[in-house]
Amino acid sequence: MAEQTGGETLAFQAEVTKLLQIVANSLYSRKEVFLRELISNASDACDRLRYEAITNPALAADDTEFKVVLTPDAKARTLTIADNGIGMSRQDLVDNLGTIARSGSAAFAEQLAKTKGDGAKDKGGDDVALIGQFGVGFYSAFIVADKVEVTSRRAGSAEAWRWTSDGKGSFTIAAAERARRGTTIVLHLRKDQAEFAEEHRLREVVKAHSDHIGLPVKLATEKAEETLNSASALWMRAKKEVTAEQYKEFYQHVAHAFDEPWLTIHTRAEGRLEYVTLLFVPTTRPPDLFHVERKASVRLYVRRVFVTDHAEGLLPSYLRFLRGVVDTEDIALNVSREMLQHDPVLARIGSAIVTKVLSELEKKAEKDAEAYAKFWDAFGAVLKEGIYEDIGRREQLLKLARFRTVAPEARVPRDAGDKVISLADYVGRMKDKQDAIYYITGEDAAALKSSPHLEGFLARGYEVLLLSDAVDEFWIPSVGMFEGKRFVSVAQGAASLGPAPETDKMDAVDAGELAVLLALLKQGLGTRVKDVRVSDRLTDSAVCLVADEHDMPRHLARMLKAQGQMKDGVASILEVNPHHALIRTLVAVAKNPTQRTQLDDVGRLLLDQAMIREGDPPADPADFARRLSDVMTRALGAK
């Protein structure tokens, strides 16, 4: 391999620089993960070439035995990892090794900021997990190396290129020589990482972390090349032949993850359709789970030949948290990736897989409610998308759904705490003659617990679902009912609940005088509100805002406005609590013609107060501050 001459020095993308700083300055309890990541990348490169060679055999004609070769040199303190896969062009090297994948770069930067906030304590394990989750495992090489050289020649090209970096902000690209296609990575190990140039250490690491790789991982010794792994597709083995540790290592390989699988589903179907699935539900939520493309990340193989990472038409987007592989005998190997999404066989396989996955989730929910609750916290928001999108499985998905609620202590077991419940649980503990499932939507379940809209319902003994996922605004209207009970929002429409226990004994406000106040408030607020009316839902607060029964929910309107899909919000109804001291005082003010001029300011402040309670800023903060100062001045001056 000839030395490079000349070359061009380029800067890393900003997110890469941050990542490399973590790698260089943190201590890791599992340094050996770098080798697993580099071997996995080499295996993927071979898989991709194997697929490309189906339609273009010349790409692999000169070397058909795919493998990964490790060559340690203890004297030079280097470790070389070479593969004969698809290789990289100059642009590939720049894009793949100088830039974090476009789909993950923004999310990576955001997650990095959360993990490495000012004053945060470094946690090596967390840092490594970030590296793997964002598909940037190559950079883990800098855990053990102070210089990395990558020489690569793309299949079908006569040109080779070398990428070199010390991980300190820049890299160099130069022309190089490589006899055949593939990639060679040379790690110049740090002095304290010399163990990874020792043969016995490499045997140990490969056996522990890369035994599942489906092609030979060889160790080049002075005598010969020694195969270190089993070199067979793990998913093709019988379940009884695979250990829990092997499943974990394969999951971490295929998902580029560092957590353990929460659930493993290994099945073989024979008959009209023949396929094998090895699927995993992660324990930790992948950072790209809510990416706008909503792609499933299950690898498709046809007769052990890798086809694609994202087989459209195989699994619905609401199961995109799944990781693993599907291998089938029933699809032609020469089918293009574009045609796959329209293949009816693939659709039938996918339908059977969905049925199996949902069935396994049901079993887990029944056997271990506590573990299922943790799964739901991580992936429930995604699974609920299926309630809206998959009408055929809606009932099954509704049964799998879990919810946090708020209820009077007398109606909820003392040990319930913050546990999630099913809709069946909710219906089972409804009040006598209760004909509706009450819910409230918002952005944060904890904040929803203090919403004024809940007051009247809790006072009357009703339990309310706390729905804080964006998708809740869509599936609820499409479902309408569960077990004959309709869904009713506590923040929408008129709540005809009757008097609350703590208010029915209070002195009643004169209905005529109250009507005068409401009319004056409505006149002063004008088009800012749709109406001003008496509330049955309030017991402690003076006012709240609600959407009319057939109008867009206020939370949904806020979401659409924030996304730029709505220019203006929807006018809401201001409800007032006639039993509140402030409202009773304002009734008296409304009776006095000389004081009525104050009601315009007070009405605007009441509207702003209702908005603030829902997490919205006042429509005009400066006007709000002025009116508040004026009202306070008059109140204090009166004394």
N, C-alpha and C positions, 0 to 999 in steps of 0.2 A: 504494500500500500504506500503510494508516494506521499511525501509531505506536501501540504498545501503551499501555494505561493500567492502572495498578495492577499486579496480578499477585501470584503466590505464589512465595516463594523456598524451594527444597528443597535438601537436601544430597545429594551424589553417594553412591552405594554405595561402601563402603570400597575395593573393588578398582579402581573407576574413579579414585578419588583417587590411588591408587598409580600407576596408568597415566599419569595426567595429569602427575604429578611427573616421571616418566621423560621424557615428551614435552617438558616445559618446560625440563628441565635437561640434556638430552643433545644432542650434536651429531650430525647424520645426514649421511652421504655421499650419500644419495638423498632429498633433501627433497621432490622432485617426486612421490614416491609418494602423497602426500596426495590429489593430483588424480585419480590412477588409482582410489583407493579411493572417493572421492566420486562419480565418474562411474559406477563399478561399482554402487554402491548405487542411484543414480538409474536405471540400466538395469534393475536387479532390480525396482524399484518399478513400472516400466512393464510388465515381463514379468508381474508378478503381476496388474496390472489387466487386461491383455489376456486372461488366463485367466478372471478373475472375470466379465468382460464377455461371455463365451460364454453363460453362463446368465442374466446380467442385463445386457443390452445398454445399458440406460439409464445405467449407470455411466460409460461412455465416449462416449456419444452426442454430447456437446457438443464433443468434440475427439478425433478418431480418429487423428491423425498424431502418434505418439509420438516424443519427441525430448528431448535434453538440451541446454540452452543455457548457454554461458559468457558472462558479461558483465563484462569488466574495466573498472576506472575508475582510471587511473593517478593522476589528480589527487587523488581521495579515498582512494587506496591501499586499494581493496577489490576482491574478486573474488566474483562471484555465480554460483552453480551452480543452475539451475532445471530441474525436470522436470515432466511432466504425467502422472505415474504415479498409483499408488493413494493416495498421501498418508497422513497420520497424524492420528489423533485426539489429544486432550489426553492420554489415558492411554497411547497409543502413544508419544508423545514422552517421557513419564516413564519408561516401561518400556524403550524402545529407546535413549534417549540419557542416561538417568541410572543405568542398571543394565546390567552386562555380562550377556549371554545366560545364562539360568539353567544351561544345560547346560555352560557353560564357566567360570563364575565361580570355582568352587572349584579347578578345574584351573589356571585362570589364576593365582590367588593362590599356589598351590603352585609352579608353574613360575617365577613372578616371584621367589619367595623363593630358589629355587635359583640363578637368574641374577644376582640382586642381593644376594647374601649379604654379611654384614658384611665390609668391607674389599675387596670385589670391585671390580675396575676396570670403569668404564662402557664398554660396547661398543655404540655406536649401532646398528650393523647388527643385533645380537641383539635390541635393544629393538623395532626396527621389525618384525622377524620375529614377535615375540610379538604385536604389535598385529594383524597380518594373520591369523595362525593362529587367534586366538581370535574371529574374526568381529567385531572391534570397530574396523574401519577408519575409522569416522567420527571417532574421537578423534585420528587423524593430522592432522586439520585444525589442531590446536594446535601442530603442528610449525612452521607459518608464520604463524599468527594469534594475536593476543592477545585477541581477542573474536570469538565466533561467534554469529550469529543464524539460527535456523531457523524459517521460517514455513510451516505446512502445513495443508492442508484435505483431509480424507479424502473419497474418491469416494463420492457419495451423501449427503454431509452438507452443511449450509449453514454450519456453524461452522468457523472457522479459529483456529489457536493459534500463538503465537510462543514459542519456547524460546531463552533467551539465557544465555550464560555466558562468563566470562573464564578458565575452566579452573582456578580456584583453590579448588575444594572445594564450590561450590554452583551452582545454576542457577535461573533464574526462568521461570515459565510464566504467560502472560497471554493474554487474548482478543485476536484480531487480525482483519484483513480480508484476504481473497484472493479475487480474482474467480472463479477456477476451481479445480478439484481440483489436487493435486500438492504439491510441496515446493520451497521456495526457501531456499538456504543463502547467507548473506552472510558472507564472511571479511574481517575487518578485519586487514589484513596488518601484521606487524611491520615496522619501518623497514628492517631488513636483508633483508626478503623481498619488497621492492617489485617484483622482477623478475616475480613471478607476476601482476602487473597489466598486463604488457606483452603485446601481441597476438602478437608473434613467438615469445615464450617459450611461450605456451599452444599455439600451432601445433606447436611442437617436441615438447612433452610429450605431447600427445594422439596425435600420429603415432607416437611411440616406444612408448607404453604403453597406448593405448586404441583403436588402429586396428581391433581385432577386435570391438569392441562392435557388436551387431547392429542398432542403431538410430542415427539421425544424431546426432552430437555437433557442435553448431553454435557458432560464435563470432559474437556480436552486435557488429558494427562500426557505425560511424556511417552507412555506406551500406546495409548489408543483413546478413542472416545467412549466414555462410559455413560450409559443411560441412567438418569437419576430418578425418573418418575415412572408411573405405571403406563403413561402414554395411551390411555383409552378414554373414550367419552364417558364421563361419570354417569350421565343420565341414562346410558344404555345398560348399566349394571343393574342387577336385581337389588331391590331395596335392602334386603337382608345382608347384602355384601358391602353396603356403604355405611360408614360410621357417622355419628353426629358431627364429629370434628371435620370429616371430609365434606359433609354437606355445608358446614360453615365456611370452610375455605373456598369451596366452589362458589357459594353465594357472594363472598367478598371479592372473588375474581370477576364474576360476571356483572356485579353491581358496582364495582369500584367503590366498595363500602368497607367500613371498619366496625360496624355494629354486628350483632348476631341476628340471624333470621328469627322473626317472631313466629312464623309458621312456614313449614316446608310441605309442599304437595308434590309427590313423585308418583306418577301414574303411567300406565301403559294401556292403550286401547287397541284392541284387535277385532277384526270383523270387517264390516263395510268400510270403516275408516281405520287406518293404522297410523298411530302416532304415539310419541312419548312426550310427557311434560315433566319438567323439573322446575317448579315455580316456588318463589319465596315471597313472603310478606316481610318487609323490613321491620325492625324495631323502631328505627329513627326515621323521621320524615325526610325524604330526599329534598334538597334545596330547590330543585326545578319542578316540584310537584304542581305548582300553580302557574307554570309557564303558559303563555298564551296559546302555544301550539297544542298543548294537552296530548302529547304523544305517549303511547305505551312503550315501555322499554324492555320488551321481551324479545330475545333473539330467535329468529326462525332458521332452522336447518332443514335441509332435504337430504335424507340418507347420509347424515353426518357431515354434509357440506354446508358451510355457513352461507346464508343468503342475505339477511338484513338484520339490523338492530331494531328497526321499527316497521313491522309488517302491518300496514294499514289494512283494516278489514279483519284482522285476527281477533283482537280484543277491544272492547269499548273503552273510551277514554276514562270512564269512571273507575276502571281497574288499572290505571296507569301507574299506581304505586307498586305493582307486581314487578319482580325481577326474575330472570331465569331463561330457560330455553324451551322451545317446542321443536321437535324433530319428527317429520312425517315422511311416509313412503308414497303418499298419494298425490304429490304435485310434481309436474315435470321439472327436471333440473334446469332446463334452458328457458324457463319462464322469466320474463323481465320483471324487475321490481315494480314497474308501473302497472303491469298486468296483474300482479299479485292481489291488489286491493279489490279486484273484480272477480277473483277466482271463487266460484261457488263452493268448492271443496274446502278452501281456507275458511270461508264463512261458517260452514257446518262444523269444522273442527273448533273454531272459536266459540261457537254457541255451546258446544259440549264442554269446553273448558270453563266458560262462565258458570254453567250449571254446577260443575264440580267445585269451583272456587267458592261460590255462594253457599253451597252445601257444607263445605269445610268451615266456613265462617260461622254458620249456624251451630255446628257441633261445638266449636270453640266457645261461642257465647253461652251455650247451655252448660258446658262442663266447667268453665272458669270465667265467671262474670268479671272478676277483678282484672284479669289479664285482657279480656275483651274490651274493657273500659279504656285501658291504655292504648289498645289498637284504635279505638274510636277517637280518642283525643288526637292521634296522629293523622288518621286517614278518613275520619267520618265525613268531613266537609267534601271530600272527593266522592265517596261512595254515595252521598245524597244526590249528586248530580244524576245518578242512574234513576232515582225516583222520578225525576223530571223527564229524562231522555228515553228510558227503557220501559215503555208501558207494559210490555209482556211480563216483566219481572217486578213490576211495581209493588205488588203485595209482599213478595219475598223481601224486597229491599226495605219496605216499611217495617217489617218485623225485625230486621237487622239494625234499624236505626236506634240510636240512643240519644237522650236529651237531659240537659240539666233543667231543674225546675226551681221555683220558689213557691212556698206554701206556708200557711199557718202551722206552727209547731204541733198543734193538736191533730193535724191531718197527716203528718209525715212521721214515720218512726224516728225515735230520738237518735238512733245510730246511722241514719241515712246520710247525714253530713252533706258533702258535695258530690254524692254519687250520681251517676247517670242512670236513667231508667228507660225502659222501652215504652212504646205507645200502649201496649197491652197492660203494663204496670200502671200507667196513668189512668186508663179506663177502669181498671180494677179497683182503684181507690177514689173514684169520682163520688161526689155527693149524691144523695138520693135526688132523683128527678133532674139532675144536671144533664142537659142534652147537648153540650158543646165541649170541645177541647179548646181551652183558652191558651193563647200564646202571645208573645211580644217579640218583635224583631229589633235588632240594633247591631252595633259593631262590637260590643263587648258584654259578655254574659254577666260579669261582676257589676258593671255599671247599670245594666238593665234591672238588677235587683233593687235599685233605689229609685226607679222610675215612678213618678206620681201616678201613671196609668194603672199601676198595680194596686193602689191603696184600697179602692172599693172592693175589688175581687178578693183580696186577702182578708179584708175585714168581714167578708161574708163566707169565708171558709173555702174559697176556690184555690186550686193549685194551677200554676201558670207555667207553660213551657218557655224557656229562655232560648231564643233562636238568634245566634250571633254570626252565622255564616251567610255570605252573600247569596248563595244558592237557595236559601230558605225562602226568599221573596218569590222564587219562581216555582218551586215544587208544591208549596202549600196551595196556591190557587188551582194548580192542575190536578191535585188529588181531591181536595174538597172535603172528603170524609174518611173516617177510619172506624170500622166496626159500627157503622150507623151513626156515629157522632161527627158532627160537622166541626171544622176548624174555625174559630172565631178570634180575631185580633182584639186585644184589650185596648188598642190604641186607634181603633177605627170604628166608625159608625156610632150610633147611640147605644149606650149601655143602660138598659132598663133593668136595673138590679134591685130596685126598691131601697128603702132606707137602711143604712148600715146600723148595726147594734149600738155603736157609740154616738150616733147622731140622731136617732129617732126620738130621743128624750129631750133634745135641745129645743129651745124656743124657736118656733118657726118664723122665718122672715115673711113679712107681708108680701103676698104674691104680686100685688099690684105695684108696690114700691120696688120690688126686685125687677119687675118688667121694665120700669122706667130706667133703672141703672143699666140693664142690658141694652136697651135701645140707645142710650147715650154713648155707651162704650162702642157699640157697633157703628154709630154715626161718626165718632171720632177716629176710629181705625180705618174706616172706608174699605178700600179694596185690598188692604193688607190682610184681611181675614174674610173667609166665606160667610161666617156667621159668628154670633156670640150667644151662648146658651148655657143653661144650668146643667151641671154635671152630676151624674149618679156615681161616677167612678172615683171621685175624689173624697177623701176623708180628712187628710192632714194638710195638703197643699192648697193654695188659693186658686191656682189656675193650671191648665195644661192645654196643649195643642193636640187635636186629633184630626185624622183624615175622615172625610165623609164616606159613607158606606160604599159607594161605587167609585170613589176616586182612587188615584194611585196612592199606595201607602207612603207615608212621609219618609221612612227609611229608604225605600226604593228610589224615591224622587231625589233624595240627597246623593245616593250612589250615582245615579245617571247624570246628575248635574256635575258631580266631581269628575266624571269621565268625559265631560264635554258633550254628552248626548242630549242634554236638556239645557236650554238657555236660562229659563226661569223656573222656579219651583212651583208647586201647586199650592194655591191658597187653602189654608186649613181653617178649622173651626176652633175658636177659643172657648173652652169650657171653664166656668167659674164655680167655685164651691160655696154655696149660700150659707154654709155653717162656719166658714172661716171668719176669724175676727176682722181681717182686713176687708173682706167683701161686705160684712155686716156694717162696718164703718162707712164704706163707700155708698151703701144704700141710704144712710143718713145724709151723706154729702149730696147725693142726687136729689134729695127732697128740698134742699136749700138752693134756690136760684142764684144766690150770690156766691155760692161755692162751686157751682157746676163747672165753671171755667177750668177748675183744676183737673177735671176728669180726663181731658185730652192727654195731659202729661201722664197721669196715672195709668190710663189705658195703654199708652205706648210702653210704659215701664212693665206693665203686666205681660204684654206680648213679648217683650225682650226677655223677661224672667222665664217665661214658658220656653222660649227658644234656648236659653242658656241651660235649662234643666235637661234638654235633649242633646246637649253637646254642640249646639249651633251658636255662632257668635251673633250678637245683635245685628240687625240689618244695617244700622248706622252707628258704629261705636262712639263717635264723637257726639252725636245727638243723644245717645243713651247716657253718656257721662254728664252732659249738660242738664238733661231732664232730672236725672237722679240728684244732682247737686241742688237744683231748684226746689225739688220736693223736700229734700232733707232740710234745706234752709227754712222753708215755710213751716215745716213741722217743729223744728227747734225754736224758731222765732215765736211760734204760737205759745210756747211755754214760757 
